[in-house]
Every structure is written in structure tokens, then in C-alpha cells.
């Protein structure tokens, strides 16, 4: 895809690991049990998804706005991760004492319905998969994957996130 920004050592992956680790430390310091639960999950999820589970971005929004970045979804990743990661990515702005705001100027992100297709990392819980992708596996339309044994109620963590029950 033209203008695609993606690398195996994804900056997005590294940034989310740092955010989750820092916020987990803050939650532990504050003895915030909901925060500990939430940020522990985010850390496990980002680690399990690897950089292959982070969304791709393209320059421009297709309407001549080159200052925006188009954020593509991933064909295998459960749609709840999109909202969860939006919240995780915005934590840096809401906690300026914890996160250094220096660096390149922020570009507006436009989340689009375009799907990025790639092989999922091995050993992800079934709950991390888009239901349609699981159907494709069952029907033999995509290669089989090795599922992890741990399962998570993804909706619970999204609810914690949306309700602001974390530091």
C-alpha cells in the first residue's frame, strides 16, 4: 500500500509497552487494584499481539489532507482492541508528568474501515480474534493458527477502560 508506515520493531508497539509499564507502576504505587488489573492486561495483550498486532498507518486521509494519518484495522484482531488502544494512546496527553511530550508534532489519526491483512502471531487467546476471522479459520479460508490457553474477557477490560477505572 502506498505511504504505508510499518516495521517489525514498530514504534507503536514499543510506545504501548512503555505506556502500559509506566501506568502499571503508577497503579501499584497508588494501590489502585482496578488500574493494576487493567494495565496488567494491556501489557499482556500488547506483548502477545507483538508488533504484528499493531495497526498500520498511511499518510493522508484521501481527501488531500496530508497532515492526517489513516489508521487501518487488522483483519484478525478483535475490534474491541481499536477502542482500547485509542484510550491507551491518549494516556500520554492526560498524564504529562509521567510522559515526556517532546518529539515530532502529533498528526491527527483517522480510523478507517480498511483492513490490513497479515498472519496473526501464534498463541493468542481466541478472545483476541475477530469473530469473522475465527469463522474463516473454521471454513479453511485462512491458515490455521495455534491458540493460546489463556482466555480473557476482552469486553471487561474495554469496559474498565471506557469507564475510566484506571490511573
C-alpha positions in Angstrom: 0.0 0.0 0.0 1.4 3.4 -0.9 2.5 5.6 2.0 2.3 2.7 4.5 4.3 3.1 7.7 5.1 -0.3 9.2 8.2 -2.1 10.6 8.7 -5.2 12.7 10.1 -3.2 15.5 7.0 -1.0 15.5 7.3 2.3 17.3 3.6 1.9 18.2 4.3 -1.5 19.8 7.3 -0.1 21.8 5.3 3.0 22.9 2.3 1.0 24.1 4.6 -1.3 26.1 6.2 1.7 27.8 2.8 3.3 28.5 1.4 0.1 30.0 4.5 -0.5 32.1 4.6 3.1 33.4 0.9 3.1 34.2 1.1 -0.3 35.9 3.9 1.2 38.1 1.7 4.2 38.9 -1.2 1.9 39.8 0.9 -0.2 42.1 2.3 2.9 43.8 -1.3 4.1 44.4 -2.5 0.6 45.3 -5.2 1.0 42.6 -6.4 -2.6 42.1 -8.6 -1.7 39.0 -5.6 0.0 37.5 -3.3 -2.9 38.3 -5.8 -5.3 36.7 -6.3 -3.1 33.6 -2.7 -2.2 32.9 -1.5 -5.8 33.5 -4.0 -6.9 30.9 -2.8 -4.2 28.4 0.8 -5.2 28.9 -0.1 -8.9 28.3 -2.2 -8.0 25.3 0.4 -5.8 23.6 3.1 -8.4 24.3 1.0 -11.2 22.9 -0.1 -9.3 19.9 3.5 -8.2 19.1 4.2 -5.6 16.6 2.3 -7.7 14.0 -0.9 -6.9 16.0 -0.4 -3.1 15.9 -2.4 -1.2 13.3 -0.8 0.1 10.1 -0.9 3.8 9.2 -0.9 5.6 5.8 -0.1 9.2 5.1 -3.1 11.4 4.2 -6.8 10.9 4.6 -7.6 10.5 0.9 -9.1 14.0 0.7 -5.9 15.9 0.2 -5.2 16.3 3.9 -1.6 15.1 4.2 -1.4 16.2 7.9 -3.7 13.3 8.9 -2.7 9.6 9.3 -5.1 6.9 8.2 -5.2 4.1 10.7 -6.1 0.8 9.2 -7.7 -2.1 11.2 -6.2 -5.6 11.2 -8.2 -8.5 9.7 -7.6 -10.9 12.6 -7.6 -8.6 15.7 -10.8 -8.3 17.7 -12.5 -4.9 17.0 -12.5 -4.0 20.7 -8.8 -3.5 20.6 -9.2 -0.5 18.4 -11.1 1.4 21.1 -8.9 0.1 23.8 -5.7 1.2 22.1 -7.2 4.6 21.3 -7.6 5.1 25.1 -4.1 3.7 25.8 -2.5 6.0 23.2 -4.3 9.1 24.7 -3.0 8.4 28.2 0.3 10.3 27.5 -1.7 13.5 27.0 -3.6 13.1 30.2 -0.5 12.3 32.3 2.1 14.9 31.2 4.1 14.4 34.4 4.7 10.8 33.6 5.2 11.0 29.8 7.6 13.4 28.0 5.7 15.2 25.3 8.8 16.1 23.3 9.2 14.7 19.8 7.6 15.0 16.4 4.4 17.1 16.1 1.3 15.0 16.6 -0.6 14.1 13.4 -4.4 13.7 13.6 -5.5 10.0 13.2 -8.4 8.9 11.2 -9.6 5.4 11.9 -10.8 3.9 8.6 -12.5 0.6 7.8 -9.7 -0.6 5.5 -8.3 -3.9 6.7 -4.6 -4.7 6.8 -4.2 -8.5 6.2 -1.4 -10.4 7.9 -0.8 -13.6 9.7 -1.6 -13.4 13.4 1.2 -14.1 16.0 1.0 -17.6 17.5 -0.6 -18.5 20.8 -3.1 -15.6 21.0 -6.2 -16.4 23.0 -9.3 -16.9 20.9 -10.8 -13.8 22.5 -8.2 -11.7 20.8 -9.6 -12.7 17.4 -12.3 -11.0 15.3 -15.3 -13.5 15.2 -15.3 -13.3 11.4 -11.6 -14.4 11.3 -12.4 -17.4 13.5 -15.1 -18.4 11.1 -12.6 -18.1 8.2 -10.2 -20.4 10.1 -13.1 -22.9 10.7 -14.0 -22.8 7.0 -10.4 -23.2 5.8 -10.3 -19.8 4.2 -7.2 -18.7 6.1 -4.4 -20.8 7.6 -5.0 -22.4 10.9 -3.3 -20.9 14.0 -2.2 -22.2 17.3 -4.4 -20.7 20.0 -3.1 -19.8 23.5 -4.5 -21.5 26.5 -5.2 -18.3 28.5 -8.5 -16.5 27.8 -9.6 -13.0 28.7 -12.9 -11.3 28.9 -11.9 -8.6 26.5 -15.2 -6.7 27.0 -14.4 -6.4 30.7 -11.2 -4.6 30.1 -12.7 -2.4 27.5 -15.5 -1.5 30.0 -12.8 -0.7 32.6 -11.1 1.5 30.0 -14.2 3.3 28.8 -15.4 4.0 32.4 -12.0 5.4 33.3 -11.3 2.8 36.1 -7.6 3.1 35.8 -5.0 5.6 36.9 
